[in-house]
Amino acid sequence: MGISIWQLVIILGIVILLFGTKKLRNVGGDLGNAIKSFKKAVKSSEEAEPDEQIAKKEDGRIIDAEVRKEKDETKS
C-alpha cells in the first residue's frame, strides 16, 4: 500500500505545473540557506560550551566551576 514511483512522478508533475520551476528553485535555495545558517549557529554554540563548564580533578577530588562573563559597567 505504498506510493509507487509513477504516483510520485505524477505528483511532481502537478507541483511543477502549479508553481513553475523558477519558484521551486527559489524555495529550494531559501531552504538550503536556512539549513546552512542553522548548522552554523549550532556549531558556534557547541564551540562556546566548553569554556562555560570547567571540571578538574586534583588529588582524587573533582572541582567543578562555571565561568561567567560580567559586563564592565565602567565602559559606558
N, CA, C and O atoms as a Tripos MOL2 file, in Angstrom:
@<TRIPOS>MOLECULE
protein
  304   303    76     0     0
PROTEIN
NO_CHARGES

@<TRIPOS>ATOM
      1 N           0.8150   -1.1930    0.0000 N.3       1 MET1
      2 CA          0.0000    0.0000    0.0000 C.3       1 MET1
      3 C           0.8640    1.2640    0.0000 C.2       1 MET1
      4 O           0.4040    2.3170    0.4410 O.2       1 MET1
      5 N           2.0750    1.1810   -0.4740 N.am      2 GLY2
      6 CA          2.9450    2.3450   -0.5350 C.3       2 GLY2
      7 C           2.6910    3.1400   -1.8080 C.2       2 GLY2
      8 O           1.8880    2.7530   -2.6580 O.2       2 GLY2
      9 N           3.3830    4.2400   -1.9150 N.am      3 ILE3
     10 CA          3.2720    5.0850   -3.0970 C.3       3 ILE3
     11 C           4.2700    4.5730   -4.1320 C.2       3 ILE3
     12 O           5.4520    4.3920   -3.8370 O.2       3 ILE3
     13 N           3.7800    4.3440   -5.3370 N.am      4 SER4
     14 CA          4.6620    3.8420   -6.3930 C.3       4 SER4
     15 C           5.4240    5.0050   -7.0210 C.2       4 SER4
     16 O           5.1040    6.1710   -6.7890 O.2       4 SER4
     17 N           6.4250    4.6740   -7.8100 N.am      5 ILE5
     18 CA          7.2480    5.6800   -8.4720 C.3       5 ILE5
     19 C           6.4190    6.4990   -9.4440 C.2       5 ILE5
     20 O           6.6650    7.6940   -9.6140 O.2       5 ILE5
     21 N           5.4420    5.8750  -10.0840 N.am      6 TRP6
     22 CA          4.6150    6.5930  -11.0580 C.3       6 TRP6
     23 C           3.7110    7.6080  -10.3630 C.2       6 TRP6
     24 O           3.4680    8.6880  -10.9010 O.2       6 TRP6
     25 N           3.2180    7.2790   -9.1910 N.am      7 GLN7
     26 CA          2.4090    8.2400   -8.4390 C.3       7 GLN7
     27 C           3.2510    9.4470   -8.0220 C.2       7 GLN7
     28 O           2.7710   10.5800   -8.0600 O.2       7 GLN7
     29 N           4.5000    9.2110   -7.6250 N.am      8 LEU8
     30 CA          5.3840   10.3130   -7.2670 C.3       8 LEU8
     31 C           5.6910   11.1980   -8.4720 C.2       8 LEU8
     32 O           5.7550   12.4200   -8.3410 O.2       8 LEU8
     33 N           5.8810   10.5910   -9.6460 N.am      9 VAL9
     34 CA          6.1480   11.3550  -10.8720 C.3       9 VAL9
     35 C           4.9430   12.2290  -11.2150 C.2       9 VAL9
     36 O           5.1130   13.3890  -11.5880 O.2       9 VAL9
     37 N           3.7370   11.6930  -11.0960 N.am     10 ILE10
     38 CA          2.5230   12.4630  -11.3890 C.3      10 ILE10
     39 C           2.3740   13.6280  -10.4160 C.2      10 ILE10
     40 O           2.0420   14.7390  -10.8300 O.2      10 ILE10
     41 N           2.6190   13.3860   -9.1190 N.am     11 ILE11
     42 CA          2.5360   14.4550   -8.1170 C.3      11 ILE11
     43 C           3.5790   15.5230   -8.3940 C.2      11 ILE11
     44 O           3.2750   16.7130   -8.3070 O.2      11 ILE11
     45 N           4.8000   15.1290   -8.7260 N.am     12 LEU12
     46 CA          5.8550   16.0830   -9.0610 C.3      12 LEU12
     47 C           5.4780   16.9130  -10.2830 C.2      12 LEU12
     48 O           5.7160   18.1210  -10.3080 O.2      12 LEU12
     49 N           4.8950   16.2810  -11.2870 N.am     13 GLY13
     50 CA          4.4540   16.9980  -12.4810 C.3      13 GLY13
     51 C           3.3740   18.0260  -12.1580 C.2      13 GLY13
     52 O           3.4020   19.1370  -12.6860 O.2      13 GLY13
     53 N           2.4410   17.6740  -11.3130 N.am     14 ILE14
     54 CA          1.3830   18.6170  -10.9220 C.3      14 ILE14
     55 C           1.9680   19.7890  -10.1500 C.2      14 ILE14
     56 O           1.5730   20.9320  -10.3790 O.2      14 ILE14
     57 N           2.9050   19.5290   -9.2380 N.am     15 VAL15
     58 CA          3.5390   20.6020   -8.4550 C.3      15 VAL15
     59 C           4.3030   21.5450   -9.3780 C.2      15 VAL15
     60 O           4.2430   22.7620   -9.1990 O.2      15 VAL15
     61 N           5.0150   21.0100  -10.3540 N.am     16 ILE16
     62 CA          5.7600   21.8450  -11.3090 C.3      16 ILE16
     63 C           4.8010   22.6900  -12.1370 C.2      16 ILE16
     64 O           5.0780   23.8610  -12.3990 O.2      16 ILE16
     65 N           3.6740   22.1100  -12.5520 N.am     17 LEU17
     66 CA          2.6950   22.8800  -13.3270 C.3      17 LEU17
     67 C           2.0740   24.0020  -12.4910 C.2      17 LEU17
     68 O           1.8240   25.0920  -13.0060 O.2      17 LEU17
     69 N           1.8230   23.7410  -11.2030 N.am     18 LEU18
     70 CA          1.1950   24.7520  -10.3570 C.3      18 LEU18
     71 C           2.1400   25.8890  -10.0010 C.2      18 LEU18
     72 O           1.7530   27.0560  -10.0690 O.2      18 LEU18
     73 N           3.3570   25.5710   -9.6280 N.am     19 PHE19
     74 CA          4.2720   26.5880   -9.1050 C.3      19 PHE19
     75 C           5.3180   27.0500  -10.1090 C.2      19 PHE19
     76 O           5.8150   28.1710   -9.9950 O.2      19 PHE19
     77 N           5.6550   26.2530  -11.0520 N.am     20 GLY20
     78 CA          6.6920   26.6120  -12.0090 C.3      20 GLY20
     79 C           8.0710   26.2730  -11.4680 C.2      20 GLY20
     80 O           8.2730   26.1970  -10.2560 O.2      20 GLY20
     81 N           9.0160   26.0700  -12.3750 N.am     21 THR21
     82 CA         10.3540   25.6330  -11.9530 C.3      21 THR21
     83 C          11.1360   26.7450  -11.2720 C.2      21 THR21
     84 O          11.9290   26.4760  -10.3700 O.2      21 THR21
     85 N          10.9220   28.0070  -11.6940 N.am     22 LYS22
     86 CA         11.6860   29.1110  -11.1020 C.3      22 LYS22
     87 C          11.3250   29.2940   -9.6240 C.2      22 LYS22
     88 O          12.2060   29.4810   -8.7840 O.2      22 LYS22
     89 N          10.0440   29.2400   -9.3170 N.am     23 LYS23
     90 CA          9.6110   29.4130   -7.9250 C.3      23 LYS23
     91 C          10.1010   28.2350   -7.0650 C.2      23 LYS23
     92 O          10.5230   28.4320   -5.9250 O.2      23 LYS23
     93 N          10.0430   27.0330   -7.6060 N.am     24 LEU24
     94 CA         10.5280   25.8650   -6.8650 C.3      24 LEU24
     95 C          12.0340   25.9640   -6.6220 C.2      24 LEU24
     96 O          12.5180   25.5710   -5.5600 O.2      24 LEU24
     97 N          12.7800   26.4910   -7.6050 N.am     25 ARG25
     98 CA         14.2230   26.6660   -7.4540 C.3      25 ARG25
     99 C          14.5120   27.6810   -6.3420 C.2      25 ARG25
    100 O          15.4230   27.4800   -5.5390 O.2      25 ARG25
    101 N          13.7400   28.7660   -6.2980 N.am     26 ASN26
    102 CA         13.9230   29.7780   -5.2490 C.3      26 ASN26
    103 C          13.6170   29.2140   -3.8660 C.2      26 ASN26
    104 O          14.3310   29.4980   -2.9040 O.2      26 ASN26
    105 N          12.5630   28.4200   -3.7680 N.am     27 VAL27
    106 CA         12.2050   27.8060   -2.4840 C.3      27 VAL27
    107 C          13.3150   26.8520   -2.0450 C.2      27 VAL27
    108 O          13.6770   26.8180   -0.8690 O.2      27 VAL27
    109 N          13.8450   26.0900   -2.9750 N.am     28 GLY28
    110 CA         14.9370   25.1650   -2.6520 C.3      28 GLY28
    111 C          16.1790   25.9050   -2.1770 C.2      28 GLY28
    112 O          16.8300   25.4790   -1.2230 O.2      28 GLY28
    113 N          16.5110   27.0130   -2.8400 N.am     29 GLY29
    114 CA         17.6730   27.8140   -2.4280 C.3      29 GLY29
    115 C          17.4810   28.4220   -1.0540 C.2      29 GLY29
    116 O          18.4050   28.4280   -0.2410 O.2      29 GLY29
    117 N          16.2810   28.9350   -0.7870 N.am     30 ASP30
    118 CA         15.9880   29.5100    0.5320 C.3      30 ASP30
    119 C          16.0750   28.4510    1.6220 C.2      30 ASP30
    120 O          16.5980   28.7050    2.7070 O.2      30 ASP30
    121 N          15.5650   27.2790    1.3310 N.am     31 LEU31
    122 CA         15.6210   26.1870    2.3020 C.3      31 LEU31
    123 C          17.0640   25.7670    2.5670 C.2      31 LEU31
    124 O          17.4370   25.4990    3.7090 O.2      31 LEU31
    125 N          17.8680   25.7100    1.5150 N.am     32 GLY32
    126 CA         19.2860   25.3630    1.6780 C.3      32 GLY32
    127 C          20.0270   26.3870    2.5150 C.2      32 GLY32
    128 O          20.8300   26.0190    3.3730 O.2      32 GLY32
    129 N          19.7690   27.6800    2.2790 N.am     33 ASN33
    130 CA         20.4090   28.7340    3.0810 C.3      33 ASN33
    131 C          19.9730   28.6710    4.5350 C.2      33 ASN33
    132 O          20.7830   28.9050    5.4320 O.2      33 ASN33
    133 N          18.7160   28.3610    4.7820 N.am     34 ALA34
    134 CA         18.2240   28.2560    6.1560 C.3      34 ALA34
    135 C          18.9050   27.0990    6.8880 C.2      34 ALA34
    136 O          19.2710   27.2310    8.0550 O.2      34 ALA34
    137 N          19.0690   25.9840    6.2140 N.am     35 ILE35
    138 CA         19.7260   24.8210    6.8340 C.3      35 ILE35
    139 C          21.1940   25.1410    7.1200 C.2      35 ILE35
    140 O          21.7190   24.7760    8.1720 O.2      35 ILE35
    141 N          21.8560   25.8270    6.1780 N.am     36 LYS36
    142 CA         23.2540   26.2140    6.3720 C.3      36 LYS36
    143 C          23.4140   27.1290    7.5750 C.2      36 LYS36
    144 O          24.3260   26.9450    8.3810 O.2      36 LYS36
    145 N          22.5350   28.1090    7.6980 N.am     37 SER37
    146 CA         22.5850   29.0460    8.8210 C.3      37 SER37
    147 C          22.3380   28.3290   10.1450 C.2      37 SER37
    148 O          22.9890   28.6250   11.1460 O.2      37 SER37
    149 N          21.3990   27.3860   10.1470 N.am     38 PHE38
    150 CA         21.1010   26.6320   11.3530 C.3      38 PHE38
    151 C          22.3040   25.8040   11.7850 C.2      38 PHE38
    152 O          22.6460   25.7830   12.9680 O.2      38 PHE38
    153 N          22.9500   25.1220   10.8400 N.am     39 LYS39
    154 CA         24.1300   24.3170   11.1660 C.3      39 LYS39
    155 C          25.2640   25.1870   11.6950 C.2      39 LYS39
    156 O          25.9740   24.7900   12.6190 O.2      39 LYS39
    157 N          25.4360   26.3700   11.1140 N.am     40 LYS40
    158 CA         26.4770   27.2930   11.5600 C.3      40 LYS40
    159 C          26.2090   27.7660   12.9910 C.2      40 LYS40
    160 O          27.1360   27.8620   13.7950 O.2      40 LYS40
    161 N          24.9490   28.0580   13.3100 N.am     41 ALA41
    162 CA         24.5900   28.5060   14.6490 C.3      41 ALA41
    163 C          24.7990   27.3920   15.6790 C.2      41 ALA41
    164 O          25.2720   27.6450   16.7860 O.2      41 ALA41
    165 N          24.4470   26.1700   15.3110 N.am     42 VAL42
    166 CA         24.6340   25.0380   16.2240 C.3      42 VAL42
    167 C          26.1140   24.8050   16.4660 C.2      42 VAL42
    168 O          26.5260   24.5530   17.5990 O.2      42 VAL42
    169 N          26.9170   24.8860   15.4140 N.am     43 LYS43
    170 CA         28.3610   24.6640   15.5420 C.3      43 LYS43
    171 C          28.9940   25.7260   16.4290 C.2      43 LYS43
    172 O          29.8370   25.4040   17.2660 O.2      43 LYS43
    173 N          28.6010   26.9980   16.2600 N.am     44 SER44
    174 CA         29.1930   28.0590   17.0760 C.3      44 SER44
    175 C          28.7700   27.9440   18.5320 C.2      44 SER44
    176 O          29.5470   28.2830   19.4250 O.2      44 SER44
    177 N          27.5510   27.4700   18.7920 N.am     45 SER45
    178 CA         27.1270   27.2960   20.1790 C.3      45 SER45
    179 C          27.8310   26.1040   20.8290 C.2      45 SER45
    180 O          28.0880   26.1220   22.0330 O.2      45 SER45
    181 N          28.1420   25.0760   20.0520 N.am     46 GLU46
    182 CA         28.8720   23.9260   20.5960 C.3      46 GLU46
    183 C          30.3040   24.3060   20.9480 C.2      46 GLU46
    184 O          30.8640   23.7910   21.9160 O.2      46 GLU46
    185 N          30.9020   25.2080   20.1650 N.am     47 GLU47
    186 CA         32.2640   25.6390   20.4520 C.3      47 GLU47
    187 C          32.3230   26.5180   21.6970 C.2      47 GLU47
    188 O          33.3520   26.5610   22.3710 O.2      47 GLU47
    189 N          31.2470   27.2100   22.0080 N.am     48 ALA48
    190 CA         31.2230   28.1010   23.1580 C.3      48 ALA48
    191 C          30.9950   27.3460   24.4700 C.2      48 ALA48
    192 O          31.3870   27.8400   25.5280 O.2      48 ALA48
    193 N          30.3910   26.1980   24.4330 N.am     49 GLU49
    194 CA         30.0490   25.4540   25.6400 C.3      49 GLU49
    195 C          31.2460   25.0080   26.4790 C.2      49 GLU49
    196 O          31.1680   25.1200   27.7020 O.2      49 GLU49
    197 N          32.3420   24.5120   25.9140 N.am     50 PRO50
    198 CA         33.4320   24.0370   26.7710 C.3      50 PRO50
    199 C          34.0300   25.1230   27.6610 C.2      50 PRO50
    200 O          34.5420   24.8060   28.7350 O.2      50 PRO50
    201 N          33.9840   26.3820   27.2570 N.am     51 ASP51
    202 CA         34.5220   27.4570   28.0750 C.3      51 ASP51
    203 C          33.6600   27.7360   29.3040 C.2      51 ASP51
    204 O          34.1590   28.2330   30.3130 O.2      51 ASP51
    205 N          32.3920   27.4230   29.2240 N.am     52 GLU52
    206 CA         31.4840   27.7450   30.3070 C.3      52 GLU52
    207 C          31.5440   26.7310   31.4420 C.2      52 GLU52
    208 O          31.2850   27.0880   32.5920 O.2      52 GLU52
    209 N          31.8690   25.5120   31.1590 N.am     53 GLN53
    210 CA         31.9360   24.4770   32.1870 C.3      53 GLN53
    211 C          33.3620   23.9550   32.2810 C.2      53 GLN53
    212 O          33.9310   23.4950   31.2910 O.2      53 GLN53
    213 N          33.9340   24.0300   33.4790 N.am     54 ILE54
    214 CA         35.2870   23.5440   33.7050 C.3      54 ILE54
    215 C          35.2410   22.5290   34.8370 C.2      54 ILE54
    216 O          34.6960   22.8140   35.9040 O.2      54 ILE54
    217 N          35.7970   21.3670   34.6200 N.am     55 ALA55
    218 CA         35.8800   20.3490   35.6620 C.3      55 ALA55
    219 C          37.3200   19.8490   35.7160 C.2      55 ALA55
    220 O          37.8560   19.3800   34.7120 O.2      55 ALA55
    221 N          37.9490   19.9510   36.8930 N.am     56 LYS56
    222 CA         39.3250   19.4970   37.0590 C.3      56 LYS56
    223 C          39.3580   18.4510   38.1560 C.2      56 LYS56
    224 O          38.5530   18.4690   39.0870 O.2      56 LYS56
    225 N          40.3000   17.5500   38.0230 N.am     57 LYS57
    226 CA         40.4630   16.5090   39.0180 C.3      57 LYS57
    227 C          41.8080   16.7170   39.6840 C.2      57 LYS57
    228 O          42.8510   16.5940   39.0430 O.2      57 LYS57
    229 N          41.7850   17.0340   40.9730 N.am     58 GLU58
    230 CA         43.0130   17.2340   41.7320 C.3      58 GLU58
    231 C          42.9760   16.3490   42.9790 C.2      58 GLU58
    232 O          42.0230   16.3980   43.7570 O.2      58 GLU58
    233 N          44.0050   15.5540   43.1570 N.am     59 ASP59
    234 CA         44.1330   14.6860   44.3340 C.3      59 ASP59
    235 C          42.8860   13.8240   44.5530 C.2      59 ASP59
    236 O          42.4600   13.6350   45.6930 O.2      59 ASP59
    237 N          42.3100   13.3120   43.4940 N.am     60 GLY60
    238 CA         41.1530   12.4490   43.6270 C.3      60 GLY60
    239 C          39.8480   13.2000   43.8190 C.2      60 GLY60
    240 O          38.7880   12.5780   43.8780 O.2      60 GLY60
    241 N          39.8980   14.5240   43.9180 N.am     61 ARG61
    242 CA         38.6850   15.3250   44.0840 C.3      61 ARG61
    243 C          38.3420   15.9910   42.7510 C.2      61 ARG61
    244 O          39.2300   16.3480   41.9780 O.2      61 ARG61
    245 N          37.0830   16.1490   42.5030 N.am     62 ILE62
    246 CA         36.6450   16.8280   41.2920 C.3      62 ILE62
    247 C          36.2270   18.2400   41.6640 C.2      62 ILE62
    248 O          35.3840   18.4510   42.5360 O.2      62 ILE62
    249 N          36.8280   19.1850   40.9930 N.am     63 ILE63
    250 CA         36.4880   20.5860   41.2070 C.3      63 ILE63
    251 C          35.7080   21.0410   39.9880 C.2      63 ILE63
    252 O          36.2090   20.9970   38.8640 O.2      63 ILE63
    253 N          34.4820   21.4780   40.2180 N.am     64 ASP64
    254 CA         33.6010   21.8960   39.1420 C.3      64 ASP64
    255 C          33.3700   23.3970   39.2620 C.2      64 ASP64
    256 O          33.0740   23.8930   40.3490 O.2      64 ASP64
    257 N          33.5010   24.1180   38.1640 N.am     65 ALA65
    258 CA         33.3200   25.5660   38.1940 C.3      65 ALA65
    259 C          32.5920   26.0190   36.9460 C.2      65 ALA65
    260 O          32.6240   25.3520   35.9120 O.2      65 ALA65
    261 N          31.9420   27.1480   37.0560 N.am     66 GLU66
    262 CA         31.2550   27.7470   35.9160 C.3      66 GLU66
    263 C          31.8310   29.1330   35.6870 C.2      66 GLU66
    264 O          31.9550   29.9290   36.6180 O.2      66 GLU66
    265 N          32.1800   29.4120   34.4390 N.am     67 VAL67
    266 CA         32.7760   30.6940   34.0940 C.3      67 VAL67
    267 C          31.6730   31.5950   33.5620 C.2      67 VAL67
    268 O          30.9140   31.2100   32.6730 O.2      67 VAL67
    269 N          31.5920   32.8030   34.1180 N.am     68 ARG68
    270 CA         30.6000   33.7700   33.6640 C.3      68 ARG68
    271 C          31.3030   35.0550   33.2830 C.2      68 ARG68
    272 O          32.2430   35.4870   33.9490 O.2      68 ARG68
    273 N          30.8430   35.6500   32.2210 N.am     69 LYS69
    274 CA         31.3930   36.9200   31.7880 C.3      69 LYS69
    275 C          30.5350   38.0300   32.3510 C.2      69 LYS69
    276 O          29.3150   38.0310   32.1880 O.2      69 LYS69
    277 N          31.1820   38.9840   33.0210 N.am     70 GLU70
    278 CA         30.4440   40.1180   33.5760 C.3      70 GLU70
    279 C          30.6660   41.3230   32.6920 C.2      70 GLU70
    280 O          31.7360   41.4910   32.1060 O.2      70 GLU70
    281 N          29.6560   42.1540   32.5990 N.am     71 LYS71
    282 CA         29.7550   43.3610   31.8040 C.3      71 LYS71
    283 C          30.5650   44.3840   32.5990 C.2      71 LYS71
    284 O          30.3960   44.5270   33.8100 O.2      71 LYS71
    285 N          31.4300   45.0780   31.9040 N.am     72 ASP72
    286 CA         32.2300   46.1330   32.5290 C.3      72 ASP72
    287 C          31.4010   47.4130   32.5220 C.2      72 ASP72
    288 O          31.2350   48.0520   31.4820 O.2      72 ASP72
    289 N          30.8850   47.7790   33.6890 N.am     73 GLU73
    290 CA         29.9960   48.9270   33.7760 C.3      73 GLU73
    291 C          30.7500   50.2500   33.7260 C.2      73 GLU73
    292 O          30.1230   51.3000   33.5780 O.2      73 GLU73
    293 N          32.0770   50.2330   33.8440 N.am     74 THR74
    294 CA         32.8460   51.4670   33.7890 C.3      74 THR74
    295 C          32.9830   51.9770   32.3670 C.2      74 THR74
    296 O          33.2740   53.1540   32.1590 O.2      74 THR74
    297 N          32.7770   51.1150   31.3930 N.am     75 LYS75
    298 CA         32.8560   51.4980   29.9890 C.3      75 LYS75
    299 C          31.4760   51.8700   29.4610 C.2      75 LYS75
    300 O          30.9150   51.1410   28.6430 O.2      75 LYS75
    301 N          30.9390   52.9520   29.8980 N.am     76 SER76
    302 CA         29.5980   53.3610   29.4610 C.3      76 SER76
    303 C          29.6460   54.3670   28.3650 C.2      76 SER76
    304 O          28.6010   54.8110   27.8880 O.2      76 SER76
@<TRIPOS>BOND
     1     1     2 1
     2     2     3 1
     3     3     4 2
     4     3     5 am
     5     5     6 1
     6     6     7 1
     7     7     8 2
     8     7     9 am
     9     9    10 1
    10    10    11 1
    11    11    12 2
    12    11    13 am
    13    13    14 1
    14    14    15 1
    15    15    16 2
    16    15    17 am
    17    17    18 1
    18    18    19 1
    19    19    20 2
    20    19    21 am
    21    21    22 1
    22    22    23 1
    23    23    24 2
    24    23    25 am
    25    25    26 1
    26    26    27 1
    27    27    28 2
    28    27    29 am
    29    29    30 1
    30    30    31 1
    31    31    32 2
    32    31    33 am
    33    33    34 1
    34    34    35 1
    35    35    36 2
    36    35    37 am
    37    37    38 1
    38    38    39 1
    39    39    40 2
    40    39    41 am
    41    41    42 1
    42    42    43 1
    43    43    44 2
    44    43    45 am
    45    45    46 1
    46    46    47 1
    47    47    48 2
    48    47    49 am
    49    49    50 1
    50    50    51 1
    51    51    52 2
    52    51    53 am
    53    53    54 1
    54    54    55 1
    55    55    56 2
    56    55    57 am
    57    57    58 1
    58    58    59 1
    59    59    60 2
    60    59    61 am
    61    61    62 1
    62    62    63 1
    63    63    64 2
    64    63    65 am
    65    65    66 1
    66    66    67 1
    67    67    68 2
    68    67    69 am
    69    69    70 1
    70    70    71 1
    71    71    72 2
    72    71    73 am
    73    73    74 1
    74    74    75 1
    75    75    76 2
    76    75    77 am
    77    77    78 1
    78    78    79 1
    79    79    80 2
    80    79    81 am
    81    81    82 1
    82    82    83 1
    83    83    84 2
    84    83    85 am
    85    85    86 1
    86    86    87 1
    87    87    88 2
    88    87    89 am
    89    89    90 1
    90    90    91 1
    91    91    92 2
    92    91    93 am
    93    93    94 1
    94    94    95 1
    95    95    96 2
    96    95    97 am
    97    97    98 1
    98    98    99 1
    99    99   100 2
   100    99   101 am
   101   101   102 1
   102   102   103 1
   103   103   104 2
   104   103   105 am
   105   105   106 1
   106   106   107 1
   107   107   108 2
   108   107   109 am
   109   109   110 1
   110   110   111 1
   111   111   112 2
   112   111   113 am
   113   113   114 1
   114   114   115 1
   115   115   116 2
   116   115   117 am
   117   117   118 1
   118   118   119 1
   119   119   120 2
   120   119   121 am
   121   121   122 1
   122   122   123 1
   123   123   124 2
   124   123   125 am
   125   125   126 1
   126   126   127 1
   127   127   128 2
   128   127   129 am
   129   129   130 1
   130   130   131 1
   131   131   132 2
   132   131   133 am
   133   133   134 1
   134   134   135 1
   135   135   136 2
   136   135   137 am
   137   137   138 1
   138   138   139 1
   139   139   140 2
   140   139   141 am
   141   141   142 1
   142   142   143 1
   143   143   144 2
   144   143   145 am
   145   145   146 1
   146   146   147 1
   147   147   148 2
   148   147   149 am
   149   149   150 1
   150   150   151 1
   151   151   152 2
   152   151   153 am
   153   153   154 1
   154   154   155 1
   155   155   156 2
   156   155   157 am
   157   157   158 1
   158   158   159 1
   159   159   160 2
   160   159   161 am
   161   161   162 1
   162   162   163 1
   163   163   164 2
   164   163   165 am
   165   165   166 1
   166   166   167 1
   167   167   168 2
   168   167   169 am
   169   169   170 1
   170   170   171 1
   171   171   172 2
   172   171   173 am
   173   173   174 1
   174   174   175 1
   175   175   176 2
   176   175   177 am
   177   177   178 1
   178   178   179 1
   179   179   180 2
   180   179   181 am
   181   181   182 1
   182   182   183 1
   183   183   184 2
   184   183   185 am
   185   185   186 1
   186   186   187 1
   187   187   188 2
   188   187   189 am
   189   189   190 1
   190   190   191 1
   191   191   192 2
   192   191   193 am
   193   193   194 1
   194   194   195 1
   195   195   196 2
   196   195   197 am
   197   197   198 1
   198   198   199 1
   199   199   200 2
   200   199   201 am
   201   201   202 1
   202   202   203 1
   203   203   204 2
   204   203   205 am
   205   205   206 1
   206   206   207 1
   207   207   208 2
   208   207   209 am
   209   209   210 1
   210   210   211 1
   211   211   212 2
   212   211   213 am
   213   213   214 1
   214   214   215 1
   215   215   216 2
   216   215   217 am
   217   217   218 1
   218   218   219 1
   219   219   220 2
   220   219   221 am
   221   221   222 1
   222   222   223 1
   223   223   224 2
   224   223   225 am
   225   225   226 1
   226   226   227 1
   227   227   228 2
   228   227   229 am
   229   229   230 1
   230   230   231 1
   231   231   232 2
   232   231   233 am
   233   233   234 1
   234   234   235 1
   235   235   236 2
   236   235   237 am
   237   237   238 1
   238   238   239 1
   239   239   240 2
   240   239   241 am
   241   241   242 1
   242   242   243 1
   243   243   244 2
   244   243   245 am
   245   245   246 1
   246   246   247 1
   247   247   248 2
   248   247   249 am
   249   249   250 1
   250   250   251 1
   251   251   252 2
   252   251   253 am
   253   253   254 1
   254   254   255 1
   255   255   256 2
   256   255   257 am
   257   257   258 1
   258   258   259 1
   259   259   260 2
   260   259   261 am
   261   261   262 1
   262   262   263 1
   263   263   264 2
   264   263   265 am
   265   265   266 1
   266   266   267 1
   267   267   268 2
   268   267   269 am
   269   269   270 1
   270   270   271 1
   271   271   272 2
   272   271   273 am
   273   273   274 1
   274   274   275 1
   275   275   276 2
   276   275   277 am
   277   277   278 1
   278   278   279 1
   279   279   280 2
   280   279   281 am
   281   281   282 1
   282   282   283 1
   283   283   284 2
   284   283   285 am
   285   285   286 1
   286   286   287 1
   287   287   288 2
   288   287   289 am
   289   289   290 1
   290   290   291 1
   291   291   292 2
   292   291   293 am
   293   293   294 1
   294   294   295 1
   295   295   296 2
   296   295   297 am
   297   297   298 1
   298   298   299 1
   299   299   300 2
   300   299   301 am
   301   301   302 1
   302   302   303 1
   303   303   304 2
@<TRIPOS>SUBSTRUCTURE
     1 MET1         2 RESIDUE 1 A MET
     2 GLY2         6 RESIDUE 1 A GLY
     3 ILE3        10 RESIDUE 1 A ILE
     4 SER4        14 RESIDUE 1 A SER
     5 ILE5        18 RESIDUE 1 A ILE
     6 TRP6        22 RESIDUE 1 A TRP
     7 GLN7        26 RESIDUE 1 A GLN
     8 LEU8        30 RESIDUE 1 A LEU
     9 VAL9        34 RESIDUE 1 A VAL
    10 ILE10       38 RESIDUE 1 A ILE
    11 ILE11       42 RESIDUE 1 A ILE
    12 LEU12       46 RESIDUE 1 A LEU
    13 GLY13       50 RESIDUE 1 A GLY
    14 ILE14       54 RESIDUE 1 A ILE
    15 VAL15       58 RESIDUE 1 A VAL
    16 ILE16       62 RESIDUE 1 A ILE
    17 LEU17       66 RESIDUE 1 A LEU
    18 LEU18       70 RESIDUE 1 A LEU
    19 PHE19       74 RESIDUE 1 A PHE
    20 GLY20       78 RESIDUE 1 A GLY
    21 THR21       82 RESIDUE 1 A THR
    22 LYS22       86 RESIDUE 1 A LYS
    23 LYS23       90 RESIDUE 1 A LYS
    24 LEU24       94 RESIDUE 1 A LEU
    25 ARG25       98 RESIDUE 1 A ARG
    26 ASN26      102 RESIDUE 1 A ASN
    27 VAL27      106 RESIDUE 1 A VAL
    28 GLY28      110 RESIDUE 1 A GLY
    29 GLY29      114 RESIDUE 1 A GLY
    30 ASP30      118 RESIDUE 1 A ASP
    31 LEU31      122 RESIDUE 1 A LEU
    32 GLY32      126 RESIDUE 1 A GLY
    33 ASN33      130 RESIDUE 1 A ASN
    34 ALA34      134 RESIDUE 1 A ALA
    35 ILE35      138 RESIDUE 1 A ILE
    36 LYS36      142 RESIDUE 1 A LYS
    37 SER37      146 RESIDUE 1 A SER
    38 PHE38      150 RESIDUE 1 A PHE
    39 LYS39      154 RESIDUE 1 A LYS
    40 LYS40      158 RESIDUE 1 A LYS
    41 ALA41      162 RESIDUE 1 A ALA
    42 VAL42      166 RESIDUE 1 A VAL
    43 LYS43      170 RESIDUE 1 A LYS
    44 SER44      174 RESIDUE 1 A SER
    45 SER45      178 RESIDUE 1 A SER
    46 GLU46      182 RESIDUE 1 A GLU
    47 GLU47      186 RESIDUE 1 A GLU
    48 ALA48      190 RESIDUE 1 A ALA
    49 GLU49      194 RESIDUE 1 A GLU
    50 PRO50      198 RESIDUE 1 A PRO
    51 ASP51      202 RESIDUE 1 A ASP
    52 GLU52      206 RESIDUE 1 A GLU
    53 GLN53      210 RESIDUE 1 A GLN
    54 ILE54      214 RESIDUE 1 A ILE
    55 ALA55      218 RESIDUE 1 A ALA
    56 LYS56      222 RESIDUE 1 A LYS
    57 LYS57      226 RESIDUE 1 A LYS
    58 GLU58      230 RESIDUE 1 A GLU
    59 ASP59      234 RESIDUE 1 A ASP
    60 GLY60      238 RESIDUE 1 A GLY
    61 ARG61      242 RESIDUE 1 A ARG
    62 ILE62      246 RESIDUE 1 A ILE
    63 ILE63      250 RESIDUE 1 A ILE
    64 ASP64      254 RESIDUE 1 A ASP
    65 ALA65      258 RESIDUE 1 A ALA
    66 GLU66      262 RESIDUE 1 A GLU
    67 VAL67      266 RESIDUE 1 A VAL
    68 ARG68      270 RESIDUE 1 A ARG
    69 LYS69      274 RESIDUE 1 A LYS
    70 GLU70      278 RESIDUE 1 A GLU
    71 LYS71      282 RESIDUE 1 A LYS
    72 ASP72      286 RESIDUE 1 A ASP
    73 GLU73      290 RESIDUE 1 A GLU
    74 THR74      294 RESIDUE 1 A THR
    75 LYS75      298 RESIDUE 1 A LYS
    76 SER76      302 RESIDUE 1 A SER
